[in-house]
């Protein structure tokens, strides 16, 4: 008897959960229609954002390499200037 009551309670809970899931699905679909977005549209937007991010990361990497190259050139120029115009000895 107690097992039957528990079983009925669980079946009732299961049915209520299914109804709630259906209601949430309908709500989600309605929200998607109201906002004008679809999963395909969202996926395209995500891909576009990922592409923009990848391009930005690539540009950052390029700029880092250019900076390193310019820093090396600056070091070489400083060395060249020091060789051509050595500092006079400092008085002690």
PyMOL Python script that loads the backbone (N, CA, C, O; Angstrom):
from pymol import cmd

cmd.read_pdbstr("""\
ATOM      1  N   UNK A   1       0.816  -1.184   0.000  1.00  0.00           N
ATOM      2  CA  UNK A   1       0.000   0.000   0.000  1.00  0.00           C
ATOM      3  C   UNK A   1       0.873   1.266   0.000  1.00  0.00           C
ATOM      4  O   UNK A   1       0.642   2.192  -0.778  1.00  0.00           O
ATOM      5  N   UNK A   2       1.863   1.285   0.874  1.00  0.00           N
ATOM      6  CA  UNK A   2       2.759   2.426   0.963  1.00  0.00           C
ATOM      7  C   UNK A   2       3.577   2.567  -0.318  1.00  0.00           C
ATOM      8  O   UNK A   2       3.848   3.679  -0.770  1.00  0.00           O
ATOM      9  N   UNK A   3       3.966   1.438  -0.896  1.00  0.00           N
ATOM     10  CA  UNK A   3       4.730   1.458  -2.146  1.00  0.00           C
ATOM     11  C   UNK A   3       3.880   2.039  -3.271  1.00  0.00           C
ATOM     12  O   UNK A   3       4.375   2.802  -4.101  1.00  0.00           O
ATOM     13  N   UNK A   4       2.609   1.678  -3.296  1.00  0.00           N
ATOM     14  CA  UNK A   4       1.716   2.186  -4.336  1.00  0.00           C
ATOM     15  C   UNK A   4       1.550   3.699  -4.208  1.00  0.00           C
ATOM     16  O   UNK A   4       1.537   4.417  -5.208  1.00  0.00           O
ATOM     17  N   UNK A   5       1.427   4.167  -2.992  1.00  0.00           N
ATOM     18  CA  UNK A   5       1.285   5.608  -2.761  1.00  0.00           C
ATOM     19  C   UNK A   5       2.542   6.343  -3.207  1.00  0.00           C
ATOM     20  O   UNK A   5       2.459   7.389  -3.850  1.00  0.00           O
ATOM     21  N   UNK A   6       3.697   5.799  -2.870  1.00  0.00           N
ATOM     22  CA  UNK A   6       4.969   6.409  -3.273  1.00  0.00           C
ATOM     23  C   UNK A   6       5.086   6.410  -4.790  1.00  0.00           C
ATOM     24  O   UNK A   6       5.535   7.390  -5.386  1.00  0.00           O
ATOM     25  N   UNK A   7       4.679   5.307  -5.413  1.00  0.00           N
ATOM     26  CA  UNK A   7       4.729   5.188  -6.873  1.00  0.00           C
ATOM     27  C   UNK A   7       3.819   6.240  -7.514  1.00  0.00           C
ATOM     28  O   UNK A   7       4.212   6.893  -8.481  1.00  0.00           O
ATOM     29  N   UNK A   8       2.620   6.403  -6.985  1.00  0.00           N
ATOM     30  CA  UNK A   8       1.691   7.399  -7.515  1.00  0.00           C
ATOM     31  C   UNK A   8       2.256   8.810  -7.333  1.00  0.00           C
ATOM     32  O   UNK A   8       2.129   9.660  -8.215  1.00  0.00           O
ATOM     33  N   UNK A   9       2.874   9.043  -6.190  1.00  0.00           N
ATOM     34  CA  UNK A   9       3.483  10.350  -5.920  1.00  0.00           C
ATOM     35  C   UNK A   9       4.594  10.643  -6.926  1.00  0.00           C
ATOM     36  O   UNK A   9       4.688  11.755  -7.446  1.00  0.00           O
ATOM     37  N   UNK A  10       5.430   9.648  -7.199  1.00  0.00           N
ATOM     38  CA  UNK A  10       6.524   9.824  -8.158  1.00  0.00           C
ATOM     39  C   UNK A  10       5.986  10.033  -9.570  1.00  0.00           C
ATOM     40  O   UNK A  10       6.502  10.868 -10.314  1.00  0.00           O
ATOM     41  N   UNK A  11       4.954   9.281  -9.941  1.00  0.00           N
ATOM     42  CA  UNK A  11       4.357   9.453 -11.267  1.00  0.00           C
ATOM     43  C   UNK A  11       3.762  10.847 -11.406  1.00  0.00           C
ATOM     44  O   UNK A  11       3.875  11.477 -12.458  1.00  0.00           O
ATOM     45  N   UNK A  12       3.132  11.321 -10.348  1.00  0.00           N
ATOM     46  CA  UNK A  12       2.555  12.658 -10.354  1.00  0.00           C
ATOM     47  C   UNK A  12       3.658  13.713 -10.492  1.00  0.00           C
ATOM     48  O   UNK A  12       3.517  14.676 -11.246  1.00  0.00           O
ATOM     49  N   UNK A  13       4.745  13.521  -9.764  1.00  0.00           N
ATOM     50  CA  UNK A  13       5.888  14.441  -9.857  1.00  0.00           C
ATOM     51  C   UNK A  13       6.474  14.437 -11.255  1.00  0.00           C
ATOM     52  O   UNK A  13       6.821  15.485 -11.800  1.00  0.00           O
ATOM     53  N   UNK A  14       6.580  13.257 -11.826  1.00  0.00           N
ATOM     54  CA  UNK A  14       7.132  13.117 -13.179  1.00  0.00           C
ATOM     55  C   UNK A  14       6.249  13.850 -14.185  1.00  0.00           C
ATOM     56  O   UNK A  14       6.752  14.566 -15.050  1.00  0.00           O
ATOM     57  N   UNK A  15       4.948  13.674 -14.073  1.00  0.00           N
ATOM     58  CA  UNK A  15       4.017  14.343 -14.983  1.00  0.00           C
ATOM     59  C   UNK A  15       4.114  15.861 -14.826  1.00  0.00           C
ATOM     60  O   UNK A  15       4.109  16.590 -15.818  1.00  0.00           O
ATOM     61  N   UNK A  16       4.201  16.333 -13.592  1.00  0.00           N
ATOM     62  CA  UNK A  16       4.322  17.775 -13.349  1.00  0.00           C
ATOM     63  C   UNK A  16       5.627  18.312 -13.935  1.00  0.00           C
ATOM     64  O   UNK A  16       5.653  19.401 -14.507  1.00  0.00           O
ATOM     65  N   UNK A  17       6.701  17.551 -13.792  1.00  0.00           N
ATOM     66  CA  UNK A  17       7.993  17.972 -14.346  1.00  0.00           C
ATOM     67  C   UNK A  17       7.927  18.040 -15.864  1.00  0.00           C
ATOM     68  O   UNK A  17       8.462  18.970 -16.468  1.00  0.00           O
ATOM     69  N   UNK A  18       7.273  17.058 -16.488  1.00  0.00           N
ATOM     70  CA  UNK A  18       7.139  17.068 -17.953  1.00  0.00           C
ATOM     71  C   UNK A  18       6.332  18.277 -18.406  1.00  0.00           C
ATOM     72  O   UNK A  18       6.677  18.921 -19.398  1.00  0.00           O
ATOM     73  N   UNK A  19       5.254  18.590 -17.682  1.00  0.00           N
ATOM     74  CA  UNK A  19       4.451  19.763 -18.024  1.00  0.00           C
ATOM     75  C   UNK A  19       5.279  21.039 -17.897  1.00  0.00           C
ATOM     76  O   UNK A  19       5.202  21.923 -18.750  1.00  0.00           O
ATOM     77  N   UNK A  20       6.057  21.127 -16.846  1.00  0.00           N
ATOM     78  CA  UNK A  20       6.899  22.308 -16.649  1.00  0.00           C
ATOM     79  C   UNK A  20       7.944  22.424 -17.756  1.00  0.00           C
ATOM     80  O   UNK A  20       8.225  23.521 -18.238  1.00  0.00           O
ATOM     81  N   UNK A  21       8.521  21.287 -18.158  1.00  0.00           N
ATOM     82  CA  UNK A  21       9.502  21.300 -19.252  1.00  0.00           C
ATOM     83  C   UNK A  21       8.850  21.773 -20.544  1.00  0.00           C
ATOM     84  O   UNK A  21       9.427  22.579 -21.274  1.00  0.00           O
ATOM     85  N   UNK A  22       7.641  21.273 -20.832  1.00  0.00           N
ATOM     86  CA  UNK A  22       6.935  21.704 -22.035  1.00  0.00           C
ATOM     87  C   UNK A  22       6.643  23.202 -21.989  1.00  0.00           C
ATOM     88  O   UNK A  22       6.783  23.903 -22.991  1.00  0.00           O
ATOM     89  N   UNK A  23       6.236  23.682 -20.817  1.00  0.00           N
ATOM     90  CA  UNK A  23       5.952  25.103 -20.661  1.00  0.00           C
ATOM     91  C   UNK A  23       7.215  25.934 -20.870  1.00  0.00           C
ATOM     92  O   UNK A  23       7.172  26.980 -21.519  1.00  0.00           O
ATOM     93  N   UNK A  24       8.331  25.476 -20.325  1.00  0.00           N
ATOM     94  CA  UNK A  24       9.598  26.190 -20.505  1.00  0.00           C
ATOM     95  C   UNK A  24      10.039  26.192 -21.963  1.00  0.00           C
ATOM     96  O   UNK A  24      10.571  27.188 -22.453  1.00  0.00           O
ATOM     97  N   UNK A  25       9.820  25.078 -22.656  1.00  0.00           N
ATOM     98  CA  UNK A  25      10.159  25.023 -24.084  1.00  0.00           C
ATOM     99  C   UNK A  25       9.327  26.029 -24.863  1.00  0.00           C
ATOM    100  O   UNK A  25       9.847  26.752 -25.713  1.00  0.00           O
ATOM    101  N   UNK A  26       8.022  26.072 -24.567  1.00  0.00           N
ATOM    102  CA  UNK A  26       7.152  27.033 -25.258  1.00  0.00           C
ATOM    103  C   UNK A  26       7.593  28.466 -24.949  1.00  0.00           C
ATOM    104  O   UNK A  26       7.642  29.312 -25.842  1.00  0.00           O
ATOM    105  N   UNK A  27       7.908  28.730 -23.696  1.00  0.00           N
ATOM    106  CA  UNK A  27       8.358  30.060 -23.304  1.00  0.00           C
ATOM    107  C   UNK A  27       9.641  30.435 -24.048  1.00  0.00           C
ATOM    108  O   UNK A  27       9.779  31.556 -24.537  1.00  0.00           O
ATOM    109  N   UNK A  28      10.571  29.492 -24.127  1.00  0.00           N
ATOM    110  CA  UNK A  28      11.841  29.740 -24.821  1.00  0.00           C
ATOM    111  C   UNK A  28      11.597  30.013 -26.306  1.00  0.00           C
ATOM    112  O   UNK A  28      12.163  30.948 -26.872  1.00  0.00           O
ATOM    113  N   UNK A  29      10.752  29.194 -26.930  1.00  0.00           N
ATOM    114  CA  UNK A  29      10.451  29.397 -28.350  1.00  0.00           C
ATOM    115  C   UNK A  29       9.815  30.760 -28.575  1.00  0.00           C
ATOM    116  O   UNK A  29      10.156  31.460 -29.529  1.00  0.00           O
ATOM    117  N   UNK A  30       8.889  31.138 -27.694  1.00  0.00           N
ATOM    118  CA  UNK A  30       8.236  32.438 -27.822  1.00  0.00           C
ATOM    119  C   UNK A  30       9.244  33.569 -27.632  1.00  0.00           C
ATOM    120  O   UNK A  30       9.205  34.569 -28.349  1.00  0.00           O
ATOM    121  N   UNK A  31      10.130  33.412 -26.679  1.00  0.00           N
ATOM    122  CA  UNK A  31      11.154  34.430 -26.444  1.00  0.00           C
ATOM    123  C   UNK A  31      12.060  34.567 -27.665  1.00  0.00           C
ATOM    124  O   UNK A  31      12.449  35.674 -28.035  1.00  0.00           O
ATOM    125  N   UNK A  32      12.392  33.444 -28.285  1.00  0.00           N
ATOM    126  CA  UNK A  32      13.234  33.484 -29.488  1.00  0.00           C
ATOM    127  C   UNK A  32      12.505  34.209 -30.618  1.00  0.00           C
ATOM    128  O   UNK A  32      13.109  35.007 -31.336  1.00  0.00           O
ATOM    129  N   UNK A  33      11.212  33.934 -30.777  1.00  0.00           N
ATOM    130  CA  UNK A  33      10.442  34.601 -31.825  1.00  0.00           C
ATOM    131  C   UNK A  33      10.346  36.100 -31.557  1.00  0.00           C
ATOM    132  O   UNK A  33      10.473  36.909 -32.476  1.00  0.00           O
ATOM    133  N   UNK A  34      10.123  36.466 -30.300  1.00  0.00           N
ATOM    134  CA  UNK A  34       9.997  37.880 -29.948  1.00  0.00           C
ATOM    135  C   UNK A  34      11.301  38.636 -30.145  1.00  0.00           C
ATOM    136  O   UNK A  34      11.290  39.801 -30.544  1.00  0.00           O
ATOM    137  N   UNK A  35      12.416  37.987 -29.872  1.00  0.00           N
ATOM    138  CA  UNK A  35      13.706  38.668 -30.015  1.00  0.00           C
ATOM    139  C   UNK A  35      14.217  38.614 -31.445  1.00  0.00           C
ATOM    140  O   UNK A  35      15.173  39.308 -31.792  1.00  0.00           O
ATOM    141  N   UNK A  36      13.590  37.801 -32.271  1.00  0.00           N
ATOM    142  CA  UNK A  36      13.991  37.713 -33.668  1.00  0.00           C
ATOM    143  C   UNK A  36      15.241  36.895 -33.893  1.00  0.00           C
ATOM    144  O   UNK A  36      15.831  36.966 -34.972  1.00  0.00           O
ATOM    145  N   UNK A  37      15.662  36.123 -32.914  1.00  0.00           N
ATOM    146  CA  UNK A  37      16.852  35.303 -33.086  1.00  0.00           C
ATOM    147  C   UNK A  37      16.461  33.845 -33.183  1.00  0.00           C
ATOM    148  O   UNK A  37      15.448  33.407 -32.637  1.00  0.00           O
ATOM    149  N   UNK A  38      17.278  33.121 -33.878  1.00  0.00           N
ATOM    150  CA  UNK A  38      17.096  31.678 -33.999  1.00  0.00           C
ATOM    151  C   UNK A  38      18.423  31.028 -33.644  1.00  0.00           C
ATOM    152  O   UNK A  38      19.462  31.687 -33.658  1.00  0.00           O
ATOM    153  N   UNK A  39      18.393  29.759 -33.330  1.00  0.00           N
ATOM    154  CA  UNK A  39      19.674  29.095 -33.022  1.00  0.00           C
ATOM    155  C   UNK A  39      20.686  29.223 -34.163  1.00  0.00           C
ATOM    156  O   UNK A  39      21.884  29.364 -33.919  1.00  0.00           O
ATOM    157  N   UNK A  40      20.202  29.173 -35.415  1.00  0.00           N
ATOM    158  CA  UNK A  40      21.126  29.312 -36.546  1.00  0.00           C
ATOM    159  C   UNK A  40      21.726  30.714 -36.577  1.00  0.00           C
ATOM    160  O   UNK A  40      22.917  30.892 -36.829  1.00  0.00           O
ATOM    161  N   UNK A  41      20.876  31.702 -36.315  1.00  0.00           N
ATOM    162  CA  UNK A  41      21.356  33.087 -36.322  1.00  0.00           C
ATOM    163  C   UNK A  41      22.364  33.297 -35.193  1.00  0.00           C
ATOM    164  O   UNK A  41      23.396  33.942 -35.380  1.00  0.00           O
ATOM    165  N   UNK A  42      22.056  32.748 -34.031  1.00  0.00           N
ATOM    166  CA  UNK A  42      22.980  32.863 -32.904  1.00  0.00           C
ATOM    167  C   UNK A  42      24.301  32.174 -33.216  1.00  0.00           C
ATOM    168  O   UNK A  42      25.367  32.688 -32.878  1.00  0.00           O
ATOM    169  N   UNK A  43      24.234  31.009 -33.861  1.00  0.00           N
ATOM    170  CA  UNK A  43      25.457  30.281 -34.211  1.00  0.00           C
ATOM    171  C   UNK A  43      26.304  31.104 -35.177  1.00  0.00           C
ATOM    172  O   UNK A  43      27.529  31.139 -35.059  1.00  0.00           O
ATOM    173  N   UNK A  44      25.649  31.766 -36.137  1.00  0.00           N
ATOM    174  CA  UNK A  44      26.387  32.606 -37.083  1.00  0.00           C
ATOM    175  C   UNK A  44      27.049  33.777 -36.359  1.00  0.00           C
ATOM    176  O   UNK A  44      28.193  34.130 -36.648  1.00  0.00           O
ATOM    177  N   UNK A  45      26.318  34.377 -35.416  1.00  0.00           N
ATOM    178  CA  UNK A  45      26.884  35.489 -34.653  1.00  0.00           C
ATOM    179  C   UNK A  45      28.080  35.029 -33.828  1.00  0.00           C
ATOM    180  O   UNK A  45      29.088  35.731 -33.740  1.00  0.00           O
ATOM    181  N   UNK A  46      27.965  33.857 -33.229  1.00  0.00           N
ATOM    182  CA  UNK A  46      29.071  33.309 -32.440  1.00  0.00           C
ATOM    183  C   UNK A  46      30.279  33.073 -33.337  1.00  0.00           C
ATOM    184  O   UNK A  46      31.403  33.413 -32.967  1.00  0.00           O
ATOM    185  N   UNK A  47      30.055  32.493 -34.514  1.00  0.00           N
ATOM    186  CA  UNK A  47      31.159  32.245 -35.446  1.00  0.00           C
ATOM    187  C   UNK A  47      31.801  33.555 -35.892  1.00  0.00           C
ATOM    188  O   UNK A  47      33.024  33.643 -36.003  1.00  0.00           O
ATOM    189  N   UNK A  48      30.978  34.570 -36.148  1.00  0.00           N
ATOM    190  CA  UNK A  48      31.519  35.869 -36.556  1.00  0.00           C
ATOM    191  C   UNK A  48      32.375  36.466 -35.440  1.00  0.00           C
ATOM    192  O   UNK A  48      33.450  37.006 -35.697  1.00  0.00           O
ATOM    193  N   UNK A  49      31.896  36.365 -34.207  1.00  0.00           N
ATOM    194  CA  UNK A  49      32.667  36.886 -33.077  1.00  0.00           C
ATOM    195  C   UNK A  49      33.967  36.116 -32.890  1.00  0.00           C
ATOM    196  O   UNK A  49      35.003  36.710 -32.591  1.00  0.00           O
ATOM    197  N   UNK A  50      33.920  34.796 -33.065  1.00  0.00           N
ATOM    198  CA  UNK A  50      35.142  33.996 -32.957  1.00  0.00           C
ATOM    199  C   UNK A  50      36.133  34.396 -34.038  1.00  0.00           C
ATOM    200  O   UNK A  50      37.335  34.483 -33.787  1.00  0.00           O
ATOM    201  N   UNK A  51      35.628  34.637 -35.236  1.00  0.00           N
ATOM    202  CA  UNK A  51      36.496  35.040 -36.338  1.00  0.00           C
ATOM    203  C   UNK A  51      37.149  36.392 -36.039  1.00  0.00           C
ATOM    204  O   UNK A  51      38.348  36.571 -36.254  1.00  0.00           O
ATOM    205  N   UNK A  52      36.351  37.339 -35.541  1.00  0.00           N
ATOM    206  CA  UNK A  52      36.900  38.646 -35.174  1.00  0.00           C
ATOM    207  C   UNK A  52      37.957  38.506 -34.084  1.00  0.00           C
ATOM    208  O   UNK A  52      38.998  39.162 -34.132  1.00  0.00           O
ATOM    209  N   UNK A  53      37.686  37.650 -33.104  1.00  0.00           N
ATOM    210  CA  UNK A  53      38.644  37.429 -32.017  1.00  0.00           C
ATOM    211  C   UNK A  53      39.944  36.859 -32.570  1.00  0.00           C
ATOM    212  O   UNK A  53      41.031  37.306 -32.204  1.00  0.00           O
ATOM    213  N   UNK A  54      39.827  35.861 -33.460  1.00  0.00           N
ATOM    214  CA  UNK A  54      41.020  35.250 -34.037  1.00  0.00           C
ATOM    215  C   UNK A  54      41.832  36.265 -34.831  1.00  0.00           C
ATOM    216  O   UNK A  54      43.061  36.272 -34.764  1.00  0.00           O
ATOM    217  N   UNK A  55      41.136  37.129 -35.590  1.00  0.00           N
ATOM    218  CA  UNK A  55      41.833  38.165 -36.349  1.00  0.00           C
ATOM    219  C   UNK A  55      42.554  39.131 -35.409  1.00  0.00           C
ATOM    220  O   UNK A  55      43.691  39.527 -35.666  1.00  0.00           O
ATOM    221  N   UNK A  56      41.886  39.506 -34.322  1.00  0.00           N
ATOM    222  CA  UNK A  56      42.497  40.427 -33.359  1.00  0.00           C
ATOM    223  C   UNK A  56      43.718  39.788 -32.704  1.00  0.00           C
ATOM    224  O   UNK A  56      44.743  40.446 -32.524  1.00  0.00           O
ATOM    225  N   UNK A  57      43.613  38.514 -32.348  1.00  0.00           N
ATOM    226  CA  UNK A  57      44.757  37.822 -31.748  1.00  0.00           C
ATOM    227  C   UNK A  57      45.919  37.735 -32.731  1.00  0.00           C
ATOM    228  O   UNK A  57      47.078  37.880 -32.343  1.00  0.00           O
ATOM    229  N   UNK A  58      45.610  37.500 -33.988  1.00  0.00           N
ATOM    230  CA  UNK A  58      46.646  37.440 -35.016  1.00  0.00           C
ATOM    231  C   UNK A  58      47.325  38.802 -35.161  1.00  0.00           C
ATOM    232  O   UNK A  58      48.546  38.887 -35.289  1.00  0.00           O
ATOM    233  N   UNK A  59      46.525  39.854 -35.138  1.00  0.00           N
ATOM    234  CA  UNK A  59      47.087  41.196 -35.250  1.00  0.00           C
ATOM    235  C   UNK A  59      47.969  41.518 -34.042  1.00  0.00           C
ATOM    236  O   UNK A  59      49.026  42.132 -34.189  1.00  0.00           O
ATOM    237  N   UNK A  60      47.539  41.108 -32.863  1.00  0.00           N
ATOM    238  CA  UNK A  60      48.344  41.317 -31.657  1.00  0.00           C
ATOM    239  C   UNK A  60      49.680  40.600 -31.795  1.00  0.00           C
ATOM    240  O   UNK A  60      50.725  41.160 -31.465  1.00  0.00           O
ATOM    241  N   UNK A  61      49.649  39.364 -32.282  1.00  0.00           N
ATOM    242  CA  UNK A  61      50.879  38.595 -32.461  1.00  0.00           C
ATOM    243  C   UNK A  61      51.807  39.294 -33.455  1.00  0.00           C
ATOM    244  O   UNK A  61      53.015  39.381 -33.233  1.00  0.00           O
ATOM    245  N   UNK A  62      51.234  39.790 -34.549  1.00  0.00           N
ATOM    246  CA  UNK A  62      52.030  40.505 -35.549  1.00  0.00           C
ATOM    247  C   UNK A  62      52.659  41.755 -34.937  1.00  0.00           C
ATOM    248  O   UNK A  62      53.835  42.043 -35.162  1.00  0.00           O
ATOM    249  N   UNK A  63      51.870  42.491 -34.165  1.00  0.00           N
ATOM    250  CA  UNK A  63      52.393  43.704 -33.532  1.00  0.00           C
ATOM    251  C   UNK A  63      53.497  43.386 -32.530  1.00  0.00           C
ATOM    252  O   UNK A  63      54.463  44.140 -32.416  1.00  0.00           O
ATOM    253  N   UNK A  64      53.367  42.293 -31.813  1.00  0.00           N
ATOM    254  CA  UNK A  64      54.425  41.888 -30.877  1.00  0.00           C
ATOM    255  C   UNK A  64      55.715  41.583 -31.624  1.00  0.00           C
ATOM    256  O   UNK A  64      56.799  41.962 -31.182  1.00  0.00           O
ATOM    257  N   UNK A  65      55.596  40.895 -32.760  1.00  0.00           N
ATOM    258  CA  UNK A  65      56.792  40.566 -33.548  1.00  0.00           C
ATOM    259  C   UNK A  65      57.420  41.838 -34.106  1.00  0.00           C
ATOM    260  O   UNK A  65      58.643  41.982 -34.104  1.00  0.00           O
ATOM    261  N   UNK A  66      56.584  42.764 -34.585  1.00  0.00           N
ATOM    262  CA  UNK A  66      57.103  44.032 -35.097  1.00  0.00           C
ATOM    263  C   UNK A  66      57.801  44.816 -33.985  1.00  0.00           C
ATOM    264  O   UNK A  66      58.858  45.406 -34.206  1.00  0.00           O
ATOM    265  N   UNK A  67      57.216  44.821 -32.805  1.00  0.00           N
ATOM    266  CA  UNK A  67      57.826  45.516 -31.667  1.00  0.00           C
ATOM    267  C   UNK A  67      59.190  44.917 -31.360  1.00  0.00           C
ATOM    268  O   UNK A  67      60.156  45.650 -31.152  1.00  0.00           O
ATOM    269  N   UNK A  68      59.276  43.595 -31.329  1.00  0.00           N
ATOM    270  CA  UNK A  68      60.549  42.929 -31.047  1.00  0.00           C
ATOM    271  C   UNK A  68      61.591  43.303 -32.102  1.00  0.00           C
ATOM    272  O   UNK A  68      62.744  43.577 -31.770  1.00  0.00           O
ATOM    273  N   UNK A  69      61.186  43.314 -33.365  1.00  0.00           N
ATOM    274  CA  UNK A  69      62.092  43.680 -34.450  1.00  0.00           C
ATOM    275  C   UNK A  69      62.583  45.116 -34.270  1.00  0.00           C
ATOM    276  O   UNK A  69      63.775  45.390 -34.411  1.00  0.00           O
ATOM    277  N   UNK A  70      61.662  46.034 -33.959  1.00  0.00           N
ATOM    278  CA  UNK A  70      62.038  47.433 -33.775  1.00  0.00           C
ATOM    279  C   UNK A  70      62.945  47.620 -32.557  1.00  0.00           C
ATOM    280  O   UNK A  70      63.856  48.448 -32.582  1.00  0.00           O
ATOM    281  N   UNK A  71      62.699  46.861 -31.502  1.00  0.00           N
ATOM    282  CA  UNK A  71      63.563  46.940 -30.322  1.00  0.00           C
ATOM    283  C   UNK A  71      64.980  46.478 -30.662  1.00  0.00           C
ATOM    284  O   UNK A  71      65.953  47.069 -30.195  1.00  0.00           O
ATOM    285  N   UNK A  72      65.100  45.434 -31.467  1.00  0.00           N
ATOM    286  CA  UNK A  72      66.421  44.965 -31.888  1.00  0.00           C
ATOM    287  C   UNK A  72      67.114  46.020 -32.737  1.00  0.00           C
ATOM    288  O   UNK A  72      68.310  46.265 -32.576  1.00  0.00           O
ATOM    289  N   UNK A  73      66.363  46.646 -33.645  1.00  0.00           N
ATOM    290  CA  UNK A  73      66.946  47.702 -34.468  1.00  0.00           C
ATOM    291  C   UNK A  73      67.410  48.872 -33.595  1.00  0.00           C
ATOM    292  O   UNK A  73      68.475  49.443 -33.828  1.00  0.00           O
ATOM    293  N   UNK A  74      66.615  49.218 -32.602  1.00  0.00           N
ATOM    294  CA  UNK A  74      66.975  50.311 -31.702  1.00  0.00           C
ATOM    295  C   UNK A  74      68.264  49.989 -30.953  1.00  0.00           C
ATOM    296  O   UNK A  74      69.127  50.854 -30.803  1.00  0.00           O
ATOM    297  N   UNK A  75      68.398  48.760 -30.486  1.00  0.00           N
ATOM    298  CA  UNK A  75      69.632  48.351 -29.803  1.00  0.00           C
ATOM    299  C   UNK A  75      70.827  48.487 -30.734  1.00  0.00           C
ATOM    300  O   UNK A  75      71.881  48.992 -30.347  1.00  0.00           O
ATOM    301  N   UNK A  76      70.646  48.026 -31.972  1.00  0.00           N
ATOM    302  CA  UNK A  76      71.746  48.100 -32.938  1.00  0.00           C
ATOM    303  C   UNK A  76      72.113  49.555 -33.218  1.00  0.00           C
ATOM    304  O   UNK A  76      73.295  49.883 -33.320  1.00  0.00           O
ATOM    305  N   UNK A  77      71.124  50.423 -33.343  1.00  0.00           N
ATOM    306  CA  UNK A  77      71.398  51.841 -33.583  1.00  0.00           C
ATOM    307  C   UNK A  77      72.124  52.472 -32.398  1.00  0.00           C
ATOM    308  O   UNK A  77      73.041  53.272 -32.586  1.00  0.00           O
ATOM    309  N   UNK A  78      71.721  52.117 -31.190  1.00  0.00           N
ATOM    310  CA  UNK A  78      72.404  52.648 -30.005  1.00  0.00           C
ATOM    311  C   UNK A  78      73.858  52.216 -29.987  1.00  0.00           C
ATOM    312  O   UNK A  78      74.748  53.010 -29.682  1.00  0.00           O
ATOM    313  N   UNK A  79      74.096  50.952 -30.315  1.00  0.00           N
ATOM    314  CA  UNK A  79      75.474  50.446 -30.355  1.00  0.00           C
ATOM    315  C   UNK A  79      76.272  51.190 -31.414  1.00  0.00           C
ATOM    316  O   UNK A  79      77.419  51.568 -31.174  1.00  0.00           O
ATOM    317  N   UNK A  80      75.677  51.403 -32.586  1.00  0.00           N
ATOM    318  CA  UNK A  80      76.357  52.115 -33.672  1.00  0.00           C
ATOM    319  C   UNK A  80      76.687  53.541 -33.247  1.00  0.00           C
ATOM    320  O   UNK A  80      77.795  54.018 -33.495  1.00  0.00           O
ATOM    321  N   UNK A  81      75.746  54.221 -32.616  1.00  0.00           N
ATOM    322  CA  UNK A  81      75.978  55.599 -32.163  1.00  0.00           C
ATOM    323  C   UNK A  81      77.089  55.628 -31.127  1.00  0.00           C
ATOM    324  O   UNK A  81      77.943  56.513 -31.169  1.00  0.00           O
ATOM    325  N   UNK A  82      77.096  54.692 -30.211  1.00  0.00           N
ATOM    326  CA  UNK A  82      78.135  54.651 -29.183  1.00  0.00           C
ATOM    327  C   UNK A  82      79.504  54.382 -29.794  1.00  0.00           C
ATOM    328  O   UNK A  82      80.507  54.917 -29.323  1.00  0.00           O
ATOM    329  N   UNK A  83      79.554  53.560 -30.834  1.00  0.00           N
ATOM    330  CA  UNK A  83      80.833  53.265 -31.484  1.00  0.00           C
ATOM    331  C   UNK A  83      81.341  54.479 -32.250  1.00  0.00           C
ATOM    332  O   UNK A  83      82.545  54.733 -32.281  1.00  0.00           O
ATOM    333  N   UNK A  84      80.432  55.231 -32.869  1.00  0.00           N
ATOM    334  CA  UNK A  84      80.838  56.389 -33.664  1.00  0.00           C
ATOM    335  C   UNK A  84      81.158  57.596 -32.790  1.00  0.00           C
ATOM    336  O   UNK A  84      82.039  58.385 -33.131  1.00  0.00           O
ATOM    337  N   UNK A  85      80.485  57.745 -31.717  1.00  0.00           N
ATOM    338  CA  UNK A  85      80.671  58.907 -30.853  1.00  0.00           C
ATOM    339  C   UNK A  85      80.834  58.431 -29.417  1.00  0.00           C
ATOM    340  O   UNK A  85      79.910  58.530 -28.609  1.00  0.00           O
ATOM    341  N   UNK A  86      82.025  57.912 -29.106  1.00  0.00           N
ATOM    342  CA  UNK A  86      82.201  57.415 -27.735  1.00  0.00           C
ATOM    343  C   UNK A  86      82.109  58.560 -26.731  1.00  0.00           C
ATOM    344  O   UNK A  86      82.513  59.689 -27.008  1.00  0.00           O
ATOM    345  N   UNK A  87      81.583  58.248 -25.596  1.00  0.00           N
ATOM    346  CA  UNK A  87      81.452  59.262 -24.547  1.00  0.00           C
ATOM    347  C   UNK A  87      82.846  59.638 -24.043  1.00  0.00           C
ATOM    348  O   UNK A  87      83.714  58.778 -23.891  1.00  0.00           O
ATOM    349  N   UNK A  88      83.052  60.934 -23.786  1.00  0.00           N
ATOM    350  CA  UNK A  88      84.360  61.329 -23.228  1.00  0.00           C
ATOM    351  C   UNK A  88      84.497  60.755 -21.822  1.00  0.00           C
ATOM    352  O   UNK A  88      83.506  60.559 -21.119  1.00  0.00           O
ATOM    353  N   UNK A  89      85.719  60.493 -21.428  1.00  0.00           N
ATOM    354  CA  UNK A  89      85.904  59.946 -20.078  1.00  0.00           C
ATOM    355  C   UNK A  89      85.398  60.929 -19.034  1.00  0.00           C
ATOM    356  O   UNK A  89      85.583  62.140 -19.153  1.00  0.00           O
ATOM    357  N   UNK A  90      84.775  60.397 -18.043  1.00  0.00           N
ATOM    358  CA  UNK A  90      84.220  61.241 -16.981  1.00  0.00           C
ATOM    359  C   UNK A  90      85.347  61.631 -16.020  1.00  0.00           C
ATOM    360  O   UNK A  90      86.166  60.796 -15.636  1.00  0.00           O
ATOM    361  N   UNK A  91      85.376  62.901 -15.643  1.00  0.00           N
ATOM    362  CA  UNK A  91      86.409  63.313 -14.671  1.00  0.00           C
ATOM    363  C   UNK A  91      86.128  62.687 -13.314  1.00  0.00           C
ATOM    364  O   UNK A  91      84.980  62.555 -12.889  1.00  0.00           O
ATOM    365  N   UNK A  92      87.170  62.323 -12.675  1.00  0.00           N
ATOM    366  CA  UNK A  92      87.022  61.706 -11.352  1.00  0.00           C
ATOM    367  C   UNK A  92      87.472  62.605 -10.255  1.00  0.00           C
ATOM    368  O   UNK A  92      87.410  62.229  -9.085  1.00  0.00           O
TER     369      UNK A  92
END
""", "prot")
cmd.dss("prot")
cmd.show_as("cartoon", "prot")
cmd.util.cbc("prot")
cmd.orient("prot")
